[in-house]
Amino acid sequence: MTAFAPTAAALEGYRLIRREPRAVLAWTLLWLAVVVATALAVATGPPVVLAHGRAYSSPGDIVRKFGPAAPFLILLFLVVWATTTVAAYRVVLRPQERRFFFLRLGLDELRLAIMTVVSAILILVFGGAPAYLLLVLADPLMRALPALARDIARVGALLTVCVDVWLGVRLSLIAVETVAERRFHLSAYWPLTRGRFWYLLACYIVCFLMVFGLTTLLFLAGGVLVSLANLDLAAGNLLRRTSVLGIAALLAVVTSAFLMLSSTIFCACQAYAFRVIAAGGKAGVVIS
């Protein structure tokens, strides 16, 4: 397997976990804090039931479920995500910075948080731009050939997905390059991935398959735990409540581990790919 092979980048997350198990455990505990805080907010929040009987129908309903804790939870998630993401980048790019399990709360994390918020806003504002442009271009054709309008719409939807994937892959190394260079380097983001689209796409497909496998295992484990929680234990209410709490705690740990693993797999993959691309295909080079 060459250093530039997609599987080499995709498997960097597992190599990271094997090299730094204590750091990974610390990251998992941070995610566990987010999961527990979210669960407590849901458990103590006001019920949100709509007139038609459905518990939730929009993101606003979910936010109202968290009540006053919503801003705190959003900030907590952003902080934990930024610190653990940069920590994963740091393990791959600057492995000598080992103190505090590679965790910091400094300018690297602040830049990543700013970029995340700005990207989310831009996606909300301009996320539908490719679809709108394709619709404008296809509208005359659909009017001229109404019998083929549905087929044209399907082709347009497929093209929209392809354009979105292409843009996402071409811009996917923005975060890791910002951390590696310790600055916003706007003129370098687009050229970095020129000629690397298929390599990066293959990396992300392999990562997606691994995360999909983890998701399947999580749902199976969650289903088993929920089934156990619903068992009518004959030993009494106290033991039953204790068992349910234990199962809930185990489910929180499993969820935290999944969040950490899935994030680490993709972040380590991106950091490895950036390191190889920046070094001209030589994976042994470390960005300082």
N, C-alpha and C positions, 0 to 999 in steps of 0.2 A: 504493500500500500504506500503510495507516494504521499508526501506532505500536503500536496495540493488536492488530493482526492476528497470528494465531498464527505465520504464516511469518516475521514480523519477529523474533519471539523465537527461533524455531528456528534462524534463520540468523545469530544473534548470534555463535555460535561461530566461524563462518567469517570474520566481520568482525573478531573478536578476533585470529584467526591472522594476518589481513592487516595489522592495526595493530601487533601485537607479535610479529613473527617470531622475534626473539632470545629473548624470554621463553619462547615455545613450544618453541624448541630446547632451552633449559635444562630445561624440564619433561620433555621427551622423554628427555634424558640421565638424569634421575632415575629414570624408569620403566625405562630400559635397565639401570640398576644393579640394580633389583629382578628383572628378567628374568634377568640374568646370574647373580645370586646364587641364584635358584631353580634355574636349569639346573645350576649347579655342585653344589648340594645334592642334586639328583636323580642326577647322574652319579656322585657319590662316596658316596651313601647306600647302605645295605644293601638287597639285593633282598627284595621282599615278594611271595612266591608262595604262594597258598593251596593247600590239598589238592586242590581240584577243578580246579586248573590256571589259574584266572583270576588276573591280576596284582593287581587291586584289586576289592573288593566293598563297601567302606564308606569314609567319610571317615577313620576311624581307621587304615585300611590306608595311606591316602595320607599321613597325618601321620607314621606310622612310617617311610615311605619317606624323609622328610626327616631323620629321626633327631634328634640333638641340635640341629640347626640350625632346627627348626620354630619355637620361640619367637622366635628372632631374625628369621626371615623374616616371621612374623606382625607383629612390631613394625615391621620395615622397611616392609612394605606399608602398615600403618596410618599411619606417619609420612609416607611419600611421598604417599599418597592424601590425607591431611589438608592437607599443605602445597600440593600442586598444586590441590586443590579450592578452598581459600581464595584462592590466587593468581588463579584464574579469576574468582572472585567479586570480588576486589579490582580487577581490570582493569575490570570493568563498573561497579562501584559507587564505587570510589575510585581513578580512573585516575591521580591525582597521586602516588600512592605507588609510584613506579616502581623504586626502588632494589632491588638484588639480584633483578632480574627478577620483582618482586612477591612473591618468596618470603620467608617469615618462619618462625620457630619460636617462637611466642609464645602469648598467651592465646587468640587467635582459633582457632589450630590446636588448642590443648588443649581448648577448649570443643567443637569439632567432633569431636575424637577421643572425648571422654567421651560425647557424644551418640550417636556411632556405636556404641560398645560397649553403651551402655544400650539403644539401639534393637534391636540384635541379640539381646540377652538377652530383651527384651520380646516380640520376634517369636517366639523359641523357646518362651517360656512361654505367650503368649496368641495366637499366630498362628492356631491352630485354633479359636479361640473362635467366630467367625461360623459356621463349618461345624457346630460342635457345637450351637449354638443353633438353627440351621435344622433340624438332624437331630431335635432334641427336639420342635420344632414340627411337623415332618412325620411323625414316627413314628406318631401316632394315625391320620393319614390313610392311611398305607401299610398299617397293620394292617386298617383298614376296607375298603380297596380293594387287596387283594394283587395283582390282575391288572394294576394300574397302578403297582405299586411301582417298577418300573424307570424308567418315564417320570417319576414323581415324583422319583426320585433324580437323574435328569438335570436336571430343572428346578431342584432344590436345588443341584446343582453349579454350574449357570449363575448362580443367584442369589448363591452364595458368591463366585464370581469377580467379579460386579458389585459386591458389597459391599466386597471387598478392593480393587478398583480405585478405588472411590469414596473409601474411607478413605485409600488411598495418595496420591491426587491432592490431597485436602483437606489432608493433612499434608506435602505435598511441599516446601513452602517453609520448613519449620522451620529447616533448616541455613543457608540464605542469610539468613533474617531474624535468626538468632542472630549471624551474622557482621556483618550490616549494623548492628545495634544494639549490638554488642559486649557482649552479656549474654544470659542465659537469660530470655526473656520469655514464660513459660508461658501467661499469660492472653491473649496476642495471636496465638498460632499459628493457632488454629481460626478466629477471626473474619476473619483476613486473607484467606482464600480463599473466604469466603462470597459466593455469587453468581458465582464465577469458575471453577466446576468445568469447564464445557464449554470455556471458553477454554484452561485449563491442559491439559485432556485433548487438545485439538487440537494444542497446542504439543508435547506429548510424543509424540503419534502421528507428527508430522512428523519429530521427532528420531529416533524409533525407525526410521522408514523410511530415514533417512540412515545411521544406524549399521548397519542391516541391509545396506545397500549396501556399506559399508566391510567388514563381516564377510565378505560374499561375495567381495570382492576379496582379503581376507586369506587365505581358504581356497584360492582359486585360486593366489595367489602361493605360499602354503605348500606346496600340492601340487606345483607346478612345482619349488620348491627341494628338496623331499624326493626327487622323482624324479631330479633332477640329482645329489643326494648318493648315490643308489643306483646310479648309472651305474658300470659297470666300466671305468674309464679305463685305456687301454693304455699310458699314459706311465710307469707305475711307482707303487709304493706311496707314496713320499714326495709326489709331486705329487698323488696321489689324496687322501691325508690332508690336504694343504694345501687342496685344493679343497673337501673336506668341511667343514673348519674355517671357510673363507671363507663357504660357504653357510650354515653354522650361525650365523655372526656376522650375516650379512645377514638371516636369519630372525629373530634376536633384535631387530635394529633395526626390522624391519617390525612385529613384535609390540608393541614399545615405542611406536612411532608410533600403532598402532591403539589401545592403551590410553589414550594421551594424547589422541588425537582424540575418541574416544567419550566420555571423561570431560569434555573441554572443551566438546563440543557440548551436553551436558545441563546442565553447570554454568553456562555462559554463558546458556543459555535460561532457567534458573531465575532467575539474577540479573537478566536483562532483564525478565522477567515481574514479579518483585518490584518492580523500580524503577518500572515503569509502573503497577502496582497501587497502590503506596505514594504515587505522585505524582498519582493520580487520572486516569491515562491520558495523562500528558504524559511522553513517553520522554526528553526532554532533561534532566530533573531528575536530578541526581547525589546519591546519599545520602552524606553526610559523617560 
